[in-house]
Amino acid sequence: MPDPPGPSTGRQATPDDDRFLRVTPSLRIPLDELEWRFTGSGGPGGQHANTSNTRVELVWDVATSPAPAPRQRALLLDRLGPSVRVVASDERSQGRNRSLALDRLRAKVAAALHIDPPRRPTRPTHGSQMRRLDSKRRHAERKRQRGNGPDDS
């Protein structure tokens, strides 16, 4: 489930915190927009494994959701496509897999919204230029020392 509000998150609880998945300060996804599917986890198991639907698949339709702003929507559609799908089957409990799926969705959407700041080009330092030229001189000298081969006259 979403982060519990309070002292550990550094924000105050609001009445609708349990109805939204907070991805970034500017993007909150309403939980009723998320499509949940529960199936049995694959792989070996005992008596419990074949009877409980603990695998969680979570799908969010980015294209039709009113939650993201237009620029956010464009980024998400470009980087993730029209819908985002995450799966969690790590735990034996459906509840823990639900919270894992929400965390994975939050992380995936936040990573897609992240924009690296533009690189500001810098000039090489005098020392780095001198080291580069010195290295080139040593390399050229090493090549000159080798000669042309065994029939060197």
Secondary structure as UniProt FT lines:
FT   TURN            7..10
FT   TURN            15..16
FT   HELIX           17..19
FT   STRAND          20..24
FT   TURN            25..26
FT   STRAND          27..30
FT   HELIX           31..33
FT   STRAND          34..39
FT   TURN            47..51
FT   STRAND          55..61
FT   TURN            62..64
FT   HELIX           70..80
FT   STRAND          83..88
FT   HELIX           94..113
FT   HELIX           126..146
FT   TURN            150..151
//
